[in-house]
Amino acid sequence: MIEFLLHIIINIIISIFIIYIIHSTWEYFKDTYTNKKTKDLVNTQITKYQQMMEEMQQNTKSQSISKTDIQTMNDDLTMFMEQQPTT
């Protein structure tokens, strides 16, 4: 019985050791033979924000709403609201 338990314990230790060796080898090859990818999240977000702001400024300069357009939109909205059934 003791020999059986000793055999199981030795097998467990050997298995753990083999798994550790394979894992270490894999990590070594991964670190040695691959390029590390780093992404600059801060500057990427700042650049995106600046582009958005530039686009918004260009859009506001190109889109000016005249007073007649505003009045037409208000009239359309009023008509729409009047047509809605009240519940």
C-alpha angles and dihedrals in degrees: 000000000000091000089054093052091045090052091051093048092049090049091051092050092047091048092050090048092051091049090050092050092050091047093049091048091050092050091048093052092044093051095042103043105034132074116243113237115216122180121201101221098174099054092038091057093045091052092049090049092050091050091050092050092049091050092049092050091049091049094050091050093050096042114064117160117217123221092249090055090051091049091049092051091049091050091049091049092049091050091049093050092049091052093053114100115241116231 
